[in-house]
């Protein structure tokens, strides 16, 4: 086991538009009810983290978009991220040595209250467990949508969140389910998930529910066309500071369509009085026992490569659903000193 006397940690910070660096910081000793976690892996949540990387978090939602253990403020400098898996090295006896998930930024060691930790089951590999936060988002979206027996459902956007939603919907007794994307290469991904794939032009209409995850104006417009009369569109995309135009004239009112937002910051209204955020995370991590979720992990890089990896994801030279960052047992001192 690593040295428990370490008093420093290394964390990734966004320090300006399209600028990130690794910084050293002091770690206090864990207090009562706190745990020292040594990171094994973290995942890059591409959509939201690229918004942060490019300094595009709107000021009006900056407080709401803050990650649970974020430091600094938007646009920068800010320590952001929320898909971390590690091992408890110190803290309450019942937690020591346990593999845990935490909504924590990219950092090699950190101290958090044990209430912030989600125990990773033995059936879930630590690397796969970085997806816990994304599965949580999908669970919340399905609680929002409330699919019923025999429903016709479409999911638009075969990215990380859309793929998660489609995978979970595949376990429901639906009448029809299609995963829709403009990229024909996503056919293989849909096949892996066991879900029917369709190009937007060929997708079937008269849906009871359309869940939109493409973060595109065209995708949301197509959702309006595919949903049946008085049907529901669940909007799971976040557009940050982009302006979106929709055809809300035409037959939108005559067909009595509904567009509802889903955002993981709070438990969906349909379950809010009976489920906590911790309950939702426990459900999410248990679902990851299915090995098919490994198909969402599309690459791995070392922690020291993180600033370059984030920039490559931003400029498109690196493609990924969820890119995994792997932490060494002891992080070399190549970070920017502070």
VMD Tcl script that draws the C-alpha trace (Angstrom):
set ca {
  {0.00 0.00 0.00}
  {1.21 3.54 -0.75}
  {2.74 5.90 1.81}
  {-0.03 7.24 4.07}
  {2.22 10.07 5.27}
  {2.04 11.86 1.90}
  {0.99 15.47 2.46}
  {0.57 16.57 -1.15}
  {-1.65 15.68 -4.05}
  {-1.64 16.48 -7.75}
  {-4.82 17.70 -9.44}
  {-5.87 18.82 -12.90}
  {-6.96 22.45 -13.22}
  {-8.46 24.41 -16.09}
  {-6.48 27.65 -16.00}
  {-7.84 29.45 -19.07}
  {-9.72 28.84 -22.32}
  {-8.29 25.60 -23.79}
  {-5.58 25.56 -21.12}
  {-5.15 22.92 -18.44}
  {-2.30 21.92 -16.16}
  {-1.42 19.61 -13.28}
  {-0.92 21.39 -9.96}
  {0.48 20.24 -6.64}
  {-1.56 21.03 -3.53}
  {-1.32 20.32 0.18}
  {-3.50 17.61 1.70}
  {-4.65 17.99 5.30}
  {-4.89 14.96 7.55}
  {-8.28 13.20 7.33}
  {-10.65 14.33 10.05}
  {-13.38 12.33 11.80}
  {-15.71 10.74 9.26}
  {-13.34 11.50 6.38}
  {-11.41 9.18 4.07}
  {-8.16 9.50 2.16}
  {-8.69 8.06 -1.31}
  {-5.89 7.07 -3.69}
  {-7.16 7.33 -7.26}
  {-7.01 4.35 -9.59}
  {-8.94 5.76 -12.56}
  {-10.99 8.76 -13.56}
  {-13.18 9.29 -16.59}
  {-13.47 12.35 -18.79}
  {-17.10 13.36 -19.21}
  {-16.50 14.74 -22.67}
  {-19.57 16.93 -23.15}
  {-19.53 18.91 -19.92}
  {-15.76 18.92 -19.44}
  {-15.20 20.31 -22.92}
  {-17.62 23.15 -22.09}
  {-15.49 23.92 -19.02}
  {-12.24 23.55 -21.02}
  {-13.48 26.04 -23.58}
  {-14.75 28.53 -20.96}
  {-18.36 28.25 -22.14}
  {-20.24 27.76 -18.86}
  {-22.97 30.45 -18.84}
  {-22.70 32.75 -15.85}
  {-26.40 32.30 -15.01}
  {-25.90 28.58 -14.24}
  {-22.33 28.63 -12.95}
  {-23.43 27.87 -9.40}
  {-25.71 25.01 -10.46}
  {-23.04 23.48 -12.72}
  {-20.39 23.32 -10.00}
  {-19.20 19.74 -9.39}
  {-19.59 18.37 -5.82}
  {-15.91 18.75 -4.85}
  {-14.97 21.47 -7.32}
  {-12.48 24.16 -6.32}
  {-12.23 27.54 -7.96}
  {-14.93 29.15 -10.07}
  {-15.90 29.26 -13.72}
  {-14.47 30.13 -16.13}
  {-11.05 29.61 -14.45}
  {-9.00 28.65 -12.62}
  {-11.20 25.72 -11.69}
  {-10.67 22.12 -10.63}
  {-13.51 20.22 -12.28}
  {-14.53 16.62 -12.96}
  {-16.77 14.00 -11.39}
  {-15.89 10.44 -12.44}
  {-13.28 9.15 -9.99}
  {-12.58 5.63 -8.71}
  {-10.03 4.86 -6.04}
  {-9.07 2.90 -2.95}
  {-9.58 4.17 0.59}
  {-6.13 4.32 2.21}
  {-7.11 5.91 5.53}
  {-10.32 6.67 7.38}
  {-12.99 4.73 9.25}
  {-12.00 1.09 9.63}
  {-15.01 -0.22 7.70}
  {-13.95 1.79 4.62}
  {-10.21 1.08 4.57}
  {-9.08 -0.90 1.54}
  {-12.46 -0.54 -0.19}
  {-12.78 0.41 -3.86}
  {-15.03 3.45 -4.15}
  {-16.55 5.83 -6.67}
  {-16.62 9.55 -5.93}
  {-17.91 12.62 -7.78}
  {-14.46 14.20 -7.51}
  {-12.24 16.08 -10.00}
  {-9.16 14.47 -11.56}
  {-6.70 14.16 -8.66}
  {-4.29 11.45 -7.55}
  {-5.24 11.59 -3.85}
  {-8.03 13.41 -2.07}
  {-9.87 13.62 1.24}
  {-13.66 13.60 1.35}
  {-16.42 12.78 3.86}
  {-17.28 9.09 3.67}
  {-20.85 10.13 2.81}
  {-19.43 11.22 -0.56}
  {-18.26 7.69 -1.39}
  {-20.14 4.95 -3.24}
  {-18.91 1.42 -2.61}
  {-18.00 -0.39 -5.84}
  {-19.29 -4.00 -5.79}
  {-16.82 -6.84 -6.28}
  {-18.64 -7.66 -9.54}
  {-17.66 -4.29 -11.08}
  {-14.03 -3.75 -12.23}
  {-12.55 -0.49 -10.98}
  {-11.91 0.83 -14.50}
  {-15.54 0.26 -15.54}
  {-16.76 1.92 -12.35}
  {-15.77 5.37 -13.68}
  {-19.03 5.17 -15.65}
  {-21.09 5.30 -12.44}
  {-21.79 9.01 -12.80}
  {-22.91 8.63 -16.41}
  {-25.18 5.68 -15.64}
  {-26.61 7.84 -12.85}
  {-27.47 10.48 -15.46}
  {-29.20 7.85 -17.60}
  {-31.15 6.48 -14.63}
  {-32.36 9.99 -13.79}
  {-33.44 10.54 -17.39}
  {-35.47 7.33 -17.39}
  {-37.10 8.29 -14.10}
  {-38.01 11.56 -15.80}
  {-39.36 9.83 -18.91}
  {-41.32 7.09 -17.14}
  {-41.57 4.58 -20.03}
  {-44.55 2.22 -19.90}
  {-45.24 -1.31 -21.06}
  {-45.38 -1.48 -24.85}
  {-44.13 2.08 -25.44}
  {-42.50 3.13 -28.69}
  {-39.29 4.94 -27.74}
  {-36.53 6.63 -29.73}
  {-33.17 7.80 -28.39}
  {-31.49 10.41 -30.59}
  {-27.70 10.61 -30.30}
  {-25.56 7.49 -29.89}
  {-22.91 9.10 -27.72}
  {-22.04 8.32 -24.13}
  {-25.32 9.40 -22.53}
  {-27.54 8.32 -25.42}
  {-25.90 4.92 -25.54}
  {-26.36 4.51 -21.78}
  {-30.03 5.43 -21.99}
  {-30.59 3.02 -24.89}
  {-28.76 0.21 -23.09}
  {-30.94 0.59 -20.00}
  {-34.12 0.93 -22.06}
  {-33.23 -2.37 -23.72}
  {-34.16 -4.08 -20.43}
  {-37.69 -2.59 -20.48}
  {-40.71 -4.39 -22.04}
  {-41.10 -1.80 -24.79}
  {-43.02 -2.14 -28.00}
  {-40.18 -0.56 -29.97}
  {-36.79 1.00 -29.31}
  {-34.48 2.72 -31.79}
  {-31.09 4.35 -31.21}
  {-30.72 7.10 -33.81}
  {-27.56 8.79 -35.07}
  {-26.32 10.47 -38.25}
  {-23.08 8.45 -38.14}
  {-23.57 5.01 -39.79}
  {-20.51 3.73 -37.92}
  {-22.65 3.81 -34.77}
  {-24.45 0.73 -36.10}
  {-21.74 -1.50 -34.62}
  {-22.04 0.23 -31.25}
  {-25.81 -0.28 -31.25}
  {-25.33 -3.94 -32.16}
  {-23.01 -4.36 -29.18}
  {-25.68 -2.88 -26.93}
  {-28.35 -5.10 -28.46}
  {-30.40 -2.12 -29.66}
  {-31.90 -1.41 -33.09}
  {-30.06 1.36 -34.93}
  {-31.47 3.89 -37.37}
  {-30.32 6.90 -39.36}
  {-32.55 9.95 -38.61}
  {-34.01 9.84 -42.13}
  {-35.18 6.25 -41.66}
  {-36.36 6.43 -38.03}
  {-39.89 5.38 -37.18}
  {-42.33 8.02 -35.95}
  {-45.42 8.11 -33.73}
  {-43.24 7.55 -30.66}
  {-44.63 7.77 -27.15}
  {-41.30 9.09 -25.88}
  {-38.26 10.55 -27.63}
  {-35.14 11.05 -25.53}
  {-32.81 13.58 -27.10}
  {-29.06 13.29 -26.39}
  {-27.36 14.60 -29.54}
  {-26.76 18.18 -28.30}
  {-27.68 19.40 -31.77}
  {-30.41 21.67 -33.08}
  {-31.14 19.23 -35.91}
  {-31.49 16.35 -33.47}
  {-34.03 18.17 -31.32}
  {-35.99 19.23 -34.40}
  {-36.09 15.60 -35.53}
  {-37.35 14.63 -32.06}
  {-40.34 16.93 -32.61}
  {-41.07 15.12 -35.85}
  {-40.74 11.60 -34.45}
  {-42.82 11.98 -31.29}
  {-46.52 11.15 -31.56}
  {-49.40 13.46 -30.70}
  {-49.34 14.51 -27.03}
  {-46.03 12.65 -26.68}
  {-43.04 13.59 -24.55}
  {-39.56 14.69 -25.54}
  {-36.99 14.37 -22.75}
  {-34.12 16.77 -23.41}
  {-30.89 15.41 -21.93}
  {-28.48 17.54 -23.97}
  {-26.81 20.62 -22.55}
  {-26.10 23.38 -25.04}
  {-24.09 25.62 -22.68}
  {-23.93 29.07 -24.29}
  {-25.18 28.04 -27.75}
  {-28.40 29.52 -29.11}
  {-30.89 26.91 -30.35}
  {-33.75 27.58 -32.80}
  {-36.76 25.27 -32.91}
  {-39.90 25.18 -35.11}
  {-42.42 25.71 -32.32}
  {-44.94 27.07 -34.78}
  {-46.21 24.60 -37.39}
  {-48.04 21.78 -35.56}
  {-46.28 21.94 -32.18}
  {-49.30 23.35 -30.33}
  {-51.94 21.50 -32.33}
  {-50.26 18.19 -31.46}
  {-49.85 19.23 -27.81}
  {-46.23 18.15 -27.62}
  {-44.12 18.42 -24.46}
  {-40.39 19.06 -24.07}
  {-39.04 18.37 -20.58}
  {-35.51 18.93 -19.33}
  {-33.59 16.25 -17.46}
  {-30.55 17.21 -15.41}
  {-28.72 14.99 -12.95}
  {-28.12 17.69 -10.33}
  {-31.31 16.68 -8.50}
  {-33.25 13.43 -8.42}
  {-36.05 13.39 -11.01}
  {-39.34 14.68 -9.59}
  {-41.06 11.30 -10.01}
  {-38.65 9.74 -7.47}
  {-37.42 12.73 -5.47}
  {-39.43 11.97 -2.33}
  {-38.38 8.31 -2.16}
  {-34.79 8.24 -3.51}
  {-31.69 10.18 -2.53}
  {-28.69 11.01 -4.68}
  {-26.81 8.26 -2.82}
  {-29.58 5.75 -3.63}
  {-29.34 6.71 -7.29}
  {-25.56 6.17 -7.31}
  {-25.95 2.76 -5.66}
  {-28.38 1.74 -8.40}
  {-26.02 3.04 -11.09}
  {-22.90 1.24 -9.88}
  {-24.79 -2.05 -9.46}
  {-25.92 -1.89 -13.10}
  {-22.26 -1.83 -14.16}
  {-21.91 -5.53 -13.36}
  {-22.84 -6.07 -17.03}
  {-19.61 -6.36 -19.09}
  {-21.29 -4.68 -22.09}
  {-20.56 -1.34 -20.42}
  {-16.88 -1.83 -21.29}
  {-17.85 -0.79 -24.83}
  {-18.29 2.78 -23.51}
  {-14.63 2.93 -22.45}
  {-12.84 3.89 -25.64}
  {-9.28 4.67 -24.59}
  {-6.86 5.01 -21.69}
  {-4.06 7.49 -20.96}
  {-1.77 8.13 -18.03}
  {-2.51 10.89 -15.52}
  {0.51 12.93 -16.63}
  {-0.96 13.04 -20.14}
  {-4.26 14.54 -18.99}
  {-3.72 18.17 -20.11}
  {-2.83 16.99 -23.63}
  {-5.69 14.46 -23.71}
  {-8.28 17.11 -22.79}
  {-7.02 19.42 -25.54}
  {-7.07 16.61 -28.11}
  {-10.65 15.75 -27.15}
  {-11.53 19.41 -27.53}
  {-9.98 19.91 -30.96}
  {-11.25 16.58 -32.30}
  {-7.91 14.87 -32.84}
  {-8.94 12.29 -30.22}
  {-12.38 10.71 -30.41}
  {-13.95 9.02 -27.42}
  {-17.11 8.08 -25.60}
  {-15.47 7.93 -22.18}
  {-11.69 8.29 -22.11}
  {-10.14 6.78 -18.99}
  {-7.25 8.29 -17.05}
  {-5.07 5.77 -15.21}
  {-3.15 6.79 -12.09}
  {0.22 5.32 -11.11}
  {0.77 4.03 -7.58}
  {2.84 7.16 -6.94}
  {2.57 10.12 -9.28}
  {5.91 11.38 -10.70}
  {6.66 15.00 -9.86}
  {6.29 16.44 -13.36}
  {3.40 18.75 -12.51}
  {3.45 22.53 -12.33}
  {4.61 23.38 -8.78}
  {2.41 25.62 -6.67}
}
mol new
graphics top color blue
foreach p $ca { graphics top sphere $p radius 0.5 }
foreach p [lrange $ca 0 end-1] q [lrange $ca 1 end] { graphics top cylinder $p $q radius 0.2 }
display resetview
